């Protein structure tokens, strides 16, 4: 049996290369198709991933806790008390990897030249690092001081580069922040611009200013109150366990939501991408299948006499099907190997990302970054390979089945 | 004669020919449909983003785009707007002043962009007049009336009839303040506008912000946002006249691409990705055609030998093969365009919607259904490229014939 199997392999292999031009053309087609499936899917995945990651940075966090009315009316009135010791203890255990609290209220910023509307964020400098706003973003001046620092060191404000330009002001200059306290009194306070940051998220740096949380607390007259709690987990793909965990520990009166619920556009895009990858793989396969079936039909057709002879010599229909399927699977597997290797090689070559800064604003409009990073997911490669080999063999079954049904007498007498 | 020949040759292998044609039809249908859908989407993106507020062209001070300061404005603005209206013979030319102000209701304060508009003309340049959901739109005689975006009104906890205090700085930098009554609340569907925009009438704006007969920009809407050169050419001499009369005034005409650079680039990025995908599709079809025709040539070598012995030259046979491909491609084109257009026309009347569309359209200010755009170019561009590539792919089999001699060919199996 092993010998017969090897013989069958040899026969199929030789048959494949009898008409090497045809086989080569088909092979190239399969390689292009497999490459397009894997490479393009990885690019699309990368785009979605970039988008979600930057979206999570703007949010920030995987799960957020708010006053139940805050999302509708993000005002200082809808603040809530700092979490108690029990909650803090719960947040120091897995699945929570990091968490931070902040005050987030609408405010007006005024320089001597101009006035603008912004979102004022009161943050804890030591906690915020793991979230969207990091020290690396500071392009001039310095980051906010740690909460342990002296109060006069914590009076600075960090604003975006774009906002700085619009306000026609400079590092070290004074600006005035105006907002409201819970009793609807206008509160204002002068700040020294202590740092300037830049953000890759478009429009972000124009609308967000950062200051020390405890200082803002005093300014807004909300002692020990915050607007939101952000929580990070280990994997943004699966946040159900994290959400349930946070929900079970947070006060019931508060609203606990994960990013899928907070940003419906983002969650929808990541869902759409999953089905899109499958559609793309199937479309490419369909385009390929016409050529595949045609080539195999021709391969059978020109060997009608030969197949008739084999039948006359006693080979059964199933044997013919086996040989022809072996031939097709050799072609498919060879195409898959080269196609996979080619896509992996190309993905390796672009591992640092493709620079798309020429259309950066447009990419930003979709929420993508200017540098496109491909994201290779093994299951996508498995899917592409699975589709090609399974559907490919299924398609090849038709000509093979036809060949197996030839009447040897008729077949031998052709031509 | 040669056509009959080609035609008959094709149907010698019915299944093979139909399979090759099917490959073409499949890609053609996809191309026609996707192309129409994309241009429909792009048009919606452009129209919806621009029609709501920003218009197709804006006449501004040279510095205003980068630094939207109130003092970078246009002097003698109403005369200029009048001239443009006459030159274009269009009413879709309107003047706007723009100033950032703090709006305070009884319980809340929010910063917003306060726009002074000409209600009589702004209704042609912006769709906001049509999306006032509560109360009414502004009239030219309004003095202390204001309309607010939906989110802004909600944030300020204001409804129609309430008063709101407006606090900003005027052209000279001194404080400008007024008390106005909310007469209407609009919902444009664009969160950025609904959150940030409040409108008052232009005369009131000019008196409040101390800018008599001045405004920040003139917005112009044309018939076709993709063909602006006509309007630009008409307006250019007017600007030249101003530049010679008043060297202080440096006005420029900005088109929507400069005002909202994201839209055009988003379209370009999308087209780039799509072209790449189409190209792979077409490539696969071409391989299929190349293989079919190569086989067809190889299996007929003997036959070609006989034909050559009878006096036909290789070039005649090449032409025959090319004709066969062209006939196949033509059938593929006709069927592909027919089926593709049938789908497109159906969707043209019924619109297309899919899961997740609502989130997408909200982000890009589109209606909740996409309507593909039907055009001659969209229907035939893709299929013609497929046809071209098919003929191109046939060059390889044809090239093999060139070297054929009658004697060799007749010896072939």
Interface residues (C-beta under 8 A of the other chain):
Chain A: X19 X21 X22 X25 X26 X28 X29 X32 X33 X36 X40 X72 X73 X74 X75 X106 X108 X114 X115 X116 X117 X118 X165 X166 X168 X178 X179 X180 X184 X186 X202 X264 X265 X268 X269 X271 X272 X280 X283 X284 X286 X287 X288 X290 X291 X293 X294 X295 X297 X298 X301 X302 X356 X359 X360 X361 X362 X363 X364 X365 X366
Chain B: X13 X15 X16 X19 X20 X22 X23 X26 X27 X30 X67 X68 X69 X100 X101 X102 X104 X106 X107 X108 X109 X110 X111 X112 X154 X155 X168 X169 X196 X261 X262 X263 X264 X265 X266 X267 X268 X269 X270 X272 X276 X277 X280 X281 X283 X284 X285 X287 X288 X290 X291 X292 X294 X295 X298 X299 X355 X356 X359 X360 X362 X363 X364
